[in-house]
Amino acid sequence: MADPDTAPETAPETAPDTASSAHPPARDVADRPEPQVADPPEPQVADPAVGTAGDHPTRLPEGLVLHADGLARCWWCGHDDQYVAYHDTEWGVPVHDEGRLFEKLCLEGFQAGLSWLTILRKRAAFREAFEGFDPATVARYGDTEVARLLHDARIVRNRAKITATISGAAALLELHARGETLDALVWRFAPSAHPAPRHPSDVPVTTPEATALSAALKGCGFRFVGPTTVYAFMQSMGLVNDHLVGCWRRDHPALGGRYAAPQR
């Protein structure tokens, strides 16, 4: 049976995302000049892979992009303002809040087969549609609520993902009834050390810890929590720090400073 992480979306997104690409968008080609008119000077466009050290340019390592504010960031956030803000303020910051962990686990399930930017742009609508992802509320959803969600064009309308969110809320309530928390469950699988990636190829798709956490979540009744989805969850919730070496967020105090030295 196929892993539910790869379940296809029922309706393809109409606006593909490009901001997460490691490559900047191609520049427009200058129009051919009119006869007898001198070409205007070419605008000085900064190469996103080149920084400055005093008066001498220095090329950034592959995987880092220099932004207009002078900060180097991981390649995947591109230049989309919302994605950059997510990179700068959320991704990799350790989270222990039960509600935020549950919401992120649900949204990672909706993201399966799509880009995270697609979900990020819809996050406010998801929060409204699922009533703040309150588990006691969502666990009571029945056919009427499922039908409502399937007709809400603001979110990802996939029945399997919607029902997985409802069953996930019920699983969380059962976890609480046993005196346990999602926080304690997921952080049990945080690695004691994690190599600092220098290049995009150093960032894993999954890890043994993610595979083990995936199995534990499935055992509790959660769905759309395969190892790849769970590793993305671990990255975003700060169980691992996968900001590249050289990214301004890599050693930020908000990320806890609890990670291993860079890979050699």
C-alpha positions in Angstrom: 0.0 0.0 0.0 1.3 3.5 -0.9 2.5 5.7 2.0 -0.2 8.3 2.6 2.4 10.9 2.5 2.3 10.6 -1.3 -1.5 10.6 -1.7 -2.4 12.8 -4.7 -4.3 16.0 -4.3 -7.9 15.9 -5.6 -7.7 19.3 -7.3 -4.3 20.6 -8.5 -3.3 24.0 -7.3 -3.8 26.6 -10.1 -0.8 28.8 -9.1 2.4 26.9 -8.9 5.0 28.0 -6.3 8.5 28.9 -7.4 9.8 30.8 -4.3 11.2 27.7 -2.7 13.6 27.1 -5.7 17.3 27.3 -5.0 17.6 29.4 -8.2 16.4 33.0 -8.6 13.9 33.8 -11.3 15.4 34.6 -14.7 15.8 38.2 -15.5 13.9 39.8 -18.3 15.7 40.2 -21.5 16.3 43.8 -22.5 14.3 45.1 -25.5 16.2 45.8 -28.7 17.1 49.5 -28.7 15.5 51.8 -31.3 17.8 52.8 -34.2 20.1 55.8 -33.6 19.4 55.6 -29.8 22.2 54.7 -27.5 21.5 51.7 -25.2 20.7 52.8 -21.6 23.2 51.6 -19.0 22.5 48.2 -17.6 21.0 48.3 -14.1 23.3 46.9 -11.4 21.4 43.8 -10.1 23.1 42.0 -7.2 23.9 38.4 -7.7 22.0 36.7 -4.9 25.0 34.4 -4.4 27.5 37.2 -3.9 28.0 39.1 -0.7 30.5 41.8 0.3 33.4 41.8 2.6 34.6 45.4 2.9 35.1 46.6 -0.7 35.7 43.1 -2.1 32.9 40.9 -3.3 32.8 37.4 -1.8 30.7 34.5 -3.2 28.4 32.8 -0.8 28.4 29.1 -0.5 25.8 27.3 -2.7 22.4 27.1 -0.9 22.6 30.6 0.6 20.9 33.6 -0.9 21.8 37.2 -0.1 18.7 39.5 0.4 18.4 43.2 0.1 18.7 43.6 3.9 22.2 42.2 3.7 21.3 38.9 5.4 22.2 35.5 3.9 19.3 33.0 4.1 18.6 29.4 3.1 17.9 28.9 -0.5 14.4 27.5 -0.1 12.7 30.7 1.1 13.5 32.5 -2.1 12.3 36.1 -2.1 8.7 35.7 -1.3 8.0 38.0 1.7 5.7 35.5 3.5 8.2 32.7 3.0 11.1 34.8 4.2 9.2 35.9 7.3 8.4 32.2 8.0 12.1 31.3 7.6 13.2 34.2 9.9 10.7 33.9 12.7 9.3 30.3 12.8 11.3 27.6 11.0 13.6 25.8 13.4 12.5 27.6 16.6 11.8 24.9 19.3 8.0 24.6 20.0 6.5 23.0 23.0 3.0 24.4 22.8 0.4 21.6 22.4 -1.9 23.5 20.2 0.9 24.7 17.8 2.3 21.2 17.6 -1.1 19.7 16.7 -1.8 22.4 14.1 1.6 21.9 12.4 1.2 18.2 12.4 -2.2 18.6 10.6 -0.9 21.2 8.2 2.1 19.0 7.3 -0.4 16.3 6.4 -2.2 18.7 4.1 1.1 19.7 2.6 1.9 16.1 1.4 2.3 16.3 -2.4 2.2 20.1 -2.4 4.7 22.8 -1.5 4.8 24.3 2.0 4.4 27.8 0.6 0.9 26.7 -0.8 -0.1 25.7 2.8 1.5 28.8 4.3 -0.6 31.0 2.1 -3.7 29.2 3.1 -2.8 28.9 6.8 -5.1 31.6 8.1 -8.0 30.1 6.1 -7.2 26.6 7.6 -7.3 28.0 11.1 -10.7 29.6 10.5 -12.1 26.5 8.7 -10.9 24.1 11.5 -11.9 26.5 14.3 -8.4 27.1 15.5 -7.6 23.4 15.4 -9.1 22.9 18.8 -8.9 19.1 19.2 -12.1 18.9 21.3 -14.0 20.8 18.6 -12.5 19.1 15.6 -12.9 15.6 17.1 -16.7 16.1 17.0 -16.8 16.9 13.3 -19.1 14.7 11.3 -20.5 14.5 7.8 -21.9 18.1 7.9 -18.5 19.6 8.8 -16.7 17.4 6.3 -19.1 18.6 3.6 -18.5 22.2 4.6 -14.7 21.7 4.4 -14.9 20.0 1.0 -16.7 23.1 -0.3 -14.3 25.6 1.2 -12.2 26.7 -1.7 -9.7 28.5 0.6 -8.2 25.3 1.9 -6.9 22.1 0.3 -10.1 20.1 -0.3 -9.0 16.5 0.1 -11.3 14.2 1.9 -8.6 11.8 3.1 -6.6 14.7 4.6 -9.7 16.3 6.2 -10.8 13.1 7.8 -7.2 12.4 9.0 -7.3 15.8 10.8 -10.5 14.8 12.5 -9.1 11.4 13.6 -5.9 13.1 14.6 -7.9 15.4 17.0 -9.5 12.3 18.5 -6.1 10.6 18.8 -4.8 13.7 20.7 -7.7 13.6 23.1 -7.0 9.9 23.8 -3.4 10.8 24.4 -4.4 13.4 26.9 -6.8 11.0 28.6 -3.9 8.7 29.3 -2.1 11.6 31.0 0.3 12.1 28.1 1.0 15.1 25.8 1.9 15.5 22.2 4.8 17.7 23.3 6.4 14.9 25.4 5.7 12.3 22.7 7.4 14.2 19.8 10.3 15.6 21.8 11.2 12.1 23.0 12.6 11.6 19.5 14.7 14.8 19.2 18.3 13.8 18.5 20.9 14.7 21.0 23.1 16.0 18.2 22.5 16.9 14.6 25.1 17.7 11.9 25.0 21.3 10.7 24.4 21.3 7.0 26.7 23.3 4.7 25.0 22.5 1.4 21.4 21.7 0.4 22.5 18.2 -0.3 23.4 17.8 3.4 19.8 18.3 4.5 18.2 14.8 4.8 14.8 13.9 3.6 14.2 11.8 6.7 16.2 10.3 9.6 16.0 7.3 11.9 14.5 9.5 14.6 11.8 10.7 12.1 11.0 7.1 11.1 10.7 6.1 14.8 8.4 9.1 15.6 6.3 8.4 12.5 5.7 4.8 13.8 4.9 6.2 17.3 2.4 8.7 15.9 0.7 6.1 13.7 0.5 3.8 16.8 -1.5 6.6 18.5 -3.9 6.9 15.6 -2.5 9.8 13.6 -2.5 9.6 9.8 -0.5 11.3 7.0 2.5 11.1 9.3 5.1 9.1 7.2 8.8 9.6 7.8 9.3 12.4 5.3 6.3 14.4 6.6 7.4 13.9 10.1 11.0 15.0 9.4 9.6 18.2 7.9 7.6 18.6 11.1 10.7 18.1 13.1 12.6 20.7 11.1 9.9 23.4 11.5 9.2 22.7 15.2 12.9 22.9 16.1 13.6 19.3 17.0 16.5 19.7 14.5 18.2 22.8 13.1 18.6 22.5 9.4 19.5 26.1 8.7 22.6 26.1 6.5 26.0 27.2 8.0 26.2 30.8 7.0 22.4 31.5 7.2 21.9 34.3 9.7 19.3 32.2 11.6 21.6 29.2 12.1 23.1 30.4 15.4 20.3 32.6 16.5 19.6 32.4 20.3 15.9 31.6 19.5 17.0 28.2 18.1 18.5 27.2 21.4 22.1 26.7 20.4 21.9 23.0 21.2 23.3 21.6 18.0 26.5 19.9 16.8 29.4 21.5 15.1 29.3 21.8 11.3 30.1 18.8 9.1 33.6 18.6 7.8 
